[in-house]
Amino acid sequence: MNAHADEGKDPAAICRGLIRRSATAVLATAEREAEGWPYASLVQVAAAHDGTPLLLLSDLADHTKNFMRDGRVSLLFDGTRGLDNPLTGARATLQGRIRLLADSEPDMRLKRRYLARHPEAAGYAGFADFKFYAVNAERLHLVAGFGRISWMPATSVLLDAARTGTLAEEEEDIVAHMNADHADAVDLYARAADPDTVLGWRMTGIDPEGADLRRDGRATRLDFAGLVTDGASARLELVRLVRDLRSKLGA
């Protein structure tokens, strides 16, 4: 991992990148029966198109019992794994309020997006005590190496509706089409992250800033050069990437 990959990047973009790439995060809640002591636990996460974190949690877990009393939570996203000196890497703390996802179509898309990111969680999602949540961010704290520390309001980090367009409504069709008709392109995208990777990757999601890929228990991400907002602009970017990657990798 390159500790200097984020140098020169906008802090808000670094935060969103951490959220989008993270499969897990540390969830902090206030202990309900211990005078508000902080309680931290490891959770699986996914991200909505605007960057909002998504969770699937059990009613029986201590963190759930805690935030049912006090809905203020924090999530730590760690981008330091694999570095010789972890303190040179980026990490972001998101503070916000947790909300239960509803059965409306927009929220149902978020639930499906989470399960596409974490297919092994599908069994838990069928249990009565497991529920889906989103964390409505209020502010974020980024540490991206020595001297690169900043607080940001969530409004400067999350993408607004004008920048996400209709892509969320079209996502499932795009992903299904890529996996069914362009499996070779999906494998090529994975090779961009690891030239020696084996074949058999699948696209699990696409958002305005990139696409998520998975093979068995491994996951990687394809970053776009710019924002895409709908199926048409996504297609143009995916085709451009295939052309550029074939030239670069000699595929």
C-alpha positions as a printed NumPy array, in Angstrom:
array([[  0.   ,   0.   ,   0.   ],
       [  1.263,   3.48 ,  -0.888],
       [  1.109,   5.858,   2.051],
       [  1.461,   8.845,  -0.296],
       [ -1.419,   7.966,  -2.639],
       [ -3.67 ,  10.636,  -1.114],
       [ -1.157,  13.489,  -1.226],
       [ -2.639,  16.538,  -2.894],
       [ -6.167,  15.134,  -2.828],
       [ -9.135,  17.044,  -1.465],
       [ -9.719,  15.989,   2.183],
       [-13.433,  15.423,   1.506],
       [-12.579,  13.064,  -1.368],
       [-10.134,  11.179,   0.864],
       [-12.89 ,  10.691,   3.446],
       [-15.38 ,   9.418,   0.869],
       [-12.73 ,   7.119,  -0.564],
       [-12.08 ,   5.615,   2.863],
       [-15.781,   5.039,   3.44 ],
       [-16.327,   3.508,   0.   ],
       [-13.328,   1.161,   0.213],
       [-13.907,  -0.008,   3.774],
       [-15.586,  -3.366,   4.342],
       [-15.462,  -2.868,   8.111],
       [-15.367,   0.025,  10.558],
       [-15.253,   0.556,  14.307],
       [-18.627,   1.661,  15.669],
       [-18.572,   3.695,  18.907],
       [-21.688,   4.122,  21.041],
       [-22.393,   5.397,  24.567],
       [-22.88 ,   2.581,  27.087],
       [-26.439,   2.671,  28.326],
       [-25.73 ,   1.122,  31.741],
       [-22.203,   2.374,  32.478],
       [-22.517,   6.14 ,  32.842],
       [-22.071,   6.77 ,  29.137],
       [-18.699,   5.064,  28.799],
       [-17.636,   4.797,  25.125],
       [-18.164,   1.303,  23.711],
       [-16.422,   0.314,  20.452],
       [-17.201,  -2.683,  18.258],
       [-16.265,  -3.946,  14.803],
       [-19.037,  -3.836,  12.189],
       [-19.367,  -4.487,   8.461],
       [-20.163,  -1.407,   6.385],
       [-21.243,  -0.437,   2.901],
       [-21.846,   3.021,   1.448],
       [-24.775,   4.701,  -0.247],
       [-24.203,   6.612,  -3.485],
       [-23.643,   9.85 ,  -1.594],
       [-21.198,   8.176,   0.818],
       [-23.591,   7.598,   3.737],
       [-22.484,   4.511,   5.734],
       [-24.86 ,   1.527,   5.816],
       [-24.996,  -1.143,   8.533],
       [-26.782,  -4.43 ,   9.289],
       [-27.007,  -4.941,  13.054],
       [-28.683,  -7.254,  15.537],
       [-31.126,  -5.991,  18.161],
       [-29.318,  -8.256,  20.64 ],
       [-25.936,  -6.55 ,  20.239],
       [-24.749,  -4.146,  22.934],
       [-24.085,  -1.382,  20.387],
       [-27.702,  -1.567,  19.194],
       [-29.053,  -1.39 ,  22.745],
       [-26.793,   1.608,  23.301],
       [-27.903,   3.636,  20.263],
       [-31.554,   2.85 ,  20.866],
       [-31.082,   5.009,  23.97 ],
       [-28.734,   7.577,  22.407],
       [-28.665,   7.697,  18.61 ],
       [-25.363,   9.563,  18.413],
       [-22.617,   7.296,  17.075],
       [-19.129,   7.451,  15.584],
       [-17.545,   5.278,  12.901],
       [-13.786,   4.966,  12.418],
       [-12.649,   4.101,   8.881],
       [ -9.074,   2.813,   8.793],
       [ -6.953,   3.173,   5.668],
       [ -3.642,   2.301,   7.34 ],
       [ -3.588,  -1.47 ,   6.898],
       [ -0.524,  -2.796,   5.143],
       [  1.617,   0.264,   5.774],
       [  5.067,  -0.097,   7.334],
       [  4.212,   2.966,   9.422],
       [  0.425,   3.032,   9.972],
       [  0.521,   6.573,  11.335],
       [  1.391,   7.855,   7.848],
       [ -1.897,   6.511,   6.465],
       [ -5.347,   8.049,   6.313],
       [ -8.122,   7.404,   8.804],
       [-11.426,   9.181,   9.262],
       [-13.883,   9.418,  12.138],
       [-17.484,  10.102,  11.174],
       [-19.895,  11.448,  13.776],
       [-23.619,  11.259,  13.156],
       [-26.99 ,   9.908,  14.142],
       [-28.13 ,   6.425,  13.238],
       [-31.492,   5.77 ,  11.612],
       [-33.441,   2.624,  10.846],
       [-33.952,   2.027,   7.129],
       [-37.586,   1.845,   6.055],
       [-39.387,  -0.279,   3.46 ],
       [-39.556,   2.561,   0.927],
       [-37.96 ,   1.854,  -2.455],
       [-35.01 ,   4.235,  -1.891],
       [-34.192,   2.494,   1.402],
       [-34.76 ,  -0.946,  -0.122],
       [-32.107,  -0.07 ,  -2.718],
       [-29.725,   0.722,   0.129],
       [-30.43 ,  -2.661,   1.71 ],
       [-29.792,  -4.453,  -1.581],
       [-26.608,  -2.451,  -2.055],
       [-25.374,  -3.559,   1.366],
       [-26.085,  -7.226,   0.62 ],
       [-24.367,  -7.002,  -2.756],
       [-21.286,  -5.695,  -0.935],
       [-21.594,  -8.399,   1.768],
       [-23.387, -11.419,   0.269],
       [-22.428, -13.548,   3.28 ],
       [-24.755, -11.346,   5.377],
       [-27.869, -12.396,   3.443],
       [-28.626, -15.151,   5.944],
       [-28.542, -12.741,   8.861],
       [-30.769, -10.269,   7.029],
       [-33.564, -12.841,   7.161],
       [-33.519, -13.028,  10.963],
       [-36.158, -10.989,  12.789],
       [-33.627,  -9.391,  15.127],
       [-31.365,  -8.046,  12.336],
       [-32.142,  -4.628,  10.864],
       [-30.544,  -2.246,   8.37 ],
       [-29.387,   1.229,   9.392],
       [-27.829,   4.333,   7.867],
       [-25.661,   6.808,   9.745],
       [-26.649,  10.362,   8.899],
       [-23.292,  12.108,   9.164],
       [-22.92 ,  15.514,  10.83 ],
       [-19.141,  16.005,  10.745],
       [-15.947,  14.092,   9.994],
       [-12.389,  14.204,  11.301],
       [ -9.613,  13.219,   8.909],
       [ -6.034,  12.351,   9.799],
       [ -4.091,  11.734,   6.59 ],
       [ -0.55 ,  11.656,   7.926],
       [  1.624,  14.066,   9.896],
       [  0.188,  17.577,   9.915],
       [ -2.727,  16.677,   7.638],
       [ -5.586,  16.885,  10.116],
       [ -8.954,  18.522,   9.568],
       [-12.57 ,  18.628,  10.734],
       [-15.207,  18.893,   8.004],
       [-18.983,  19.26 ,   8.032],
       [-20.757,  16.31 ,   6.43 ],
       [-22.231,  18.629,   3.812],
       [-18.734,  19.121,   2.38 ],
       [-18.026,  15.368,   2.267],
       [-21.233,  13.676,   1.142],
       [-22.351,  14.1  ,  -2.468],
       [-25.583,  16.021,  -2.944],
       [-28.417,  14.791,  -5.148],
       [-27.282,  16.859,  -8.127],
       [-23.98 ,  14.951,  -8.151],
       [-25.485,  11.469,  -7.803],
       [-28.221,  11.851, -10.435],
       [-30.281,   8.775, -11.318],
       [-27.463,   6.255, -11.028],
       [-28.908,   4.62 ,  -7.894],
       [-32.118,   3.757,  -9.756],
       [-30.126,   2.256, -12.634],
       [-27.419,   0.528, -10.602],
       [-28.858,  -2.999, -10.46 ],
       [-29.409,  -3.144, -14.227],
       [-25.894,  -1.853, -14.922],
       [-24.281,  -4.36 , -12.561],
       [-26.324,  -7.273, -13.923],
       [-25.427,  -6.299, -17.497],
       [-21.71 ,  -6.023, -16.736],
       [-21.6  ,  -9.408, -14.992],
       [-23.678, -11.199, -17.628],
       [-22.262,  -9.666, -20.821],
       [-18.887,  -8.126, -19.934],
       [-17.213, -10.485, -17.479],
       [-13.929,  -9.994, -19.345],
       [-14.101,  -6.252, -18.677],
       [-14.801,  -6.838, -14.969],
       [-11.725,  -9.066, -14.737],
       [ -9.73 ,  -6.36 , -16.517],
       [-10.862,  -3.8  , -13.934],
       [ -9.643,  -6.135, -11.169],
       [ -6.279,  -6.501, -12.918],
       [ -5.854,  -2.738, -12.693],
       [ -5.55 ,  -3.178,  -8.923],
       [ -3.59 ,  -6.44 ,  -9.078],
       [ -2.052,  -7.41 , -12.445],
       [ -1.464, -10.986, -11.21 ],
       [ -5.014, -11.622, -10.02 ],
       [ -6.931, -14.682, -11.205],
       [-10.148, -14.454, -13.228],
       [-13.706, -14.72 , -12.004],
       [-14.422, -11.291, -10.528],
       [-17.924,  -9.836, -10.351],
       [-19.126,  -6.268, -10.045],
       [-21.186,  -5.811,  -6.88 ],
       [-22.002,  -2.117,  -7.124],
       [-21.463,   1.105,  -8.999],
       [-21.638,   4.638,  -7.608],
       [-20.774,   8.079,  -8.957],
       [-17.082,   7.678,  -8.108],
       [-16.33 ,   4.063,  -8.953],
       [-17.326,   0.407,  -8.938],
       [-16.936,  -2.327,  -6.335],
       [-15.618,  -5.74 ,  -7.382],
       [-15.568,  -9.064,  -5.546],
       [-14.184, -12.553,  -6.033],
       [-14.988, -15.053,  -3.289],
       [-13.973, -13.243,  -0.095],
       [-11.696, -10.688,  -1.785],
       [-12.84 ,  -7.209,  -2.726],
       [-11.316,  -4.322,  -4.643],
       [-12.463,  -1.039,  -6.11 ],
       [-12.256,   0.669,  -9.485],
       [-12.041,   4.466,  -9.273],
       [-13.505,   6.653, -12.013],
       [-11.703,   9.672, -13.46 ],
       [-14.758,  11.842, -12.798],
       [-18.305,  11.641, -11.489],
       [-20.923,   9.605, -13.361],
       [-24.573,  10.365, -12.716],
       [-26.599,   7.952, -14.838],
       [-26.425,   4.834, -16.972],
       [-25.229,   6.684, -20.057],
       [-22.304,   8.424, -18.356],
       [-21.431,   5.211, -16.489],
       [-21.26 ,   3.313, -19.778],
       [-18.948,   5.921, -21.291],
       [-16.601,   5.741, -18.303],
       [-16.588,   1.932, -18.177],
       [-15.807,   1.735, -21.905],
       [-13.056,   4.349, -21.567],
       [-11.486,   2.392, -18.72 ],
       [-11.5  ,  -0.832, -20.731],
       [ -9.749,   0.917, -23.604],
       [ -7.153,   2.549, -21.343],
       [ -6.512,  -0.575, -19.264],
       [ -6.088,  -2.781, -22.337],
       [ -3.485,  -0.376, -23.619],
       [ -1.747,  -0.158, -20.243],
       [ -1.815,  -3.872, -19.41 ],
       [ -1.419,  -5.161, -22.934],
       [ -4.652,  -7.142, -22.632]])
